[in-house]
């Protein structure tokens, strides 16, 4: 199995279109590995409740 350094060197040799396709594929692989575990679901629910109660933080640019 190639090392990360070897893969990085091979990626540098790809065309822009090939790198974009690789990025798209890798993003899909990573997304598929994500799970909505109970802790993450609870954070989402707390966030929704905070929004409903207008407890929000504004980020200034």
N, C-alpha and C positions, 0 to 999 in steps of 0.2 A: 504494500500500500504506500502511495507517495506521501511524503511529508507535506506539511502545510507550506513550507518554503518552496517546495517543488511545484505545488499547485499554484501558488502565487505567481511564480515565474511563467507557468503555462498560461495563466489568465492574462498576463501582460501581452502575450503573443496573439490573443484573440482580436478579431475586428471589433469595432464599436458595437455593431449589431449583435455579434455573438456575446459580447459582455453584457449587453442589455437583456438578451434572452436568458443568460445565466443568472443575472440579478433577479429577473422575474421568476425563474424556476426556484431559486434559493429562497426568495420571499414566500413563495407558496409552500415550500417544504417547512419553513420555520412557522408559518401560520398554522399549518396542519398539526404541528407539535404542541401548539398552545392549548391549554385546557382552561375551561371556566370552572376552576375549583371553588369550593364553598367560600374560602376567604376572599377571593376576587369578587364573587357574586355579592358578598356582604358589603364590600367596599362600593360596588356599583349602587346597591340599594341605599347605602348611607349618602352617597353623592346625590342620588335622586331626591331623597328626603331633604337634604340641605338646599337643593335648588327650589323645591316646593316651598320651603320656609324662608327663602330668599337669603340664606346664609351662604354668601358667595364671596370669593376674593377676586378682585380685579387686578389683572396684571398690566402694568403700565409699560409701554414699549421703551 
